[in-house]
Amino acid sequence: MDLPVRPITDDVCVAPQLGPEHMAAAASAGFKSVVNNRPDFEHGPDQPTSEAVEAAARAAGLEYRFLPVMGGWQSPEQIAAMAALLDELPRPLLMFCRSGARSAMLYQQAAQH
């Protein structure tokens, strides 16, 4: 399975919505950690839940964190939480949301924190 990832640094990539079925491929691609920035049910009941993605991520040997943020704005607290995750999580790191854009924006803000 191809992962639709876009590198934003040497060891951080972003992706659009990922599901449980993508976690083994993420681990096979060399990622060590996954951060889900998309709120559960943002797109409705057919969107994979964080709990389901986390179970698959952990089964694949990945670290997983859920840090949901809104698309248009991230709070100072959310930016600080992402900055802490950048320090804590092993890399390469894969972040995802609906399109990858808010994850990229959150990363940029957290990296400057």
N, C-alpha and C positions, 0 to 999 in steps of 0.2 A: 504494500500500500504506500503510495506516495504521500508524503506529508507536505502540505502547502505552506512551507515556512519561508519567512523573509528575514535574513540576517540584519540586525541593527548594530551589532558589534561582533568582535571575533568569537565571543562565547555567549551571546544572547540573541535569540530569534523570536519573532512574533508569528502568530498564525491566526487565521479565522477559526470559528467555532470548531473545536475538536470534541470527539466523543470517546467513550470507553474503547471503541474499536481502534483508535489511533494510538493508544498508549504503548502497546508492544512495539509498534513501528518507531515511536519516539525513542524508546530505549534502544532499539536496534540501530537507530541513527546516531547514537552516542550521547543523547541528552541524559543528564543526571537528575534534573528537576523540572517540574511543571508548575506554573502559576496560572490559575483560572481567574481572569478579571471580569467575567461575565456573570451578572446576577442570575440566579436560578429563575426559570420561567419568564425571562425577559421577552422571549419570542413566543411564549405559550407552552402548553403541556408537552409538546413533542420535542422540546429542547432537552438534551441530556442534563441530568442534575449533577451538581458538584459531587454529591455522594457517590454516584455511579462512576464518574470519571476518576475520583480518588481511589475507589476500590480497584479499578483496572490499572491505574498508575502504580499503586503500591504492589499489586501482583506482578507488575513488570519490573519491579525493583527501582522505581523512581520516587524521589521525594515529591510531595504534592502540597500545595498551599492554595487556599481559596481566599482571594482578596477582591470581592466584587466592587466595581466602580461604575458610575454612570458614564455615558459616552461623552457628554459635553463638558464635564467638570469633575475634577478630583479634589477632594478636601486636603488641607494641609496634613490631617491625620492619616489619610490614605497614602499620601506621598511619603510621609515618614514611615509608615508600615512597609511600603514597598522598598524603601531605602534599607530598612532592617532586613528584609528578605534578601536583598542583593548581597548583603554582608554574610548572611547565614547559609544560604543554599549553595550546594555544590553546582558547579557548572560543567558543561554547557547547560544553559537555562532556556526553556521554552515557555513563553507567555502567550496566552490566547484570550480573545474576546469574540465579538461578532465578526469583525472584519480584520482585526489585528491592529487597527489604528489607535484605539484607546490604550491598548497595551504598550504600543510604541510611545505614545505621549506620556503615559505614566512612567515608563522607564526613563525617558529623557528628564522628567521632573525629579524623579527619585535619584538619578545619578548626580544631579546638581545639589542635592540636599546635604 
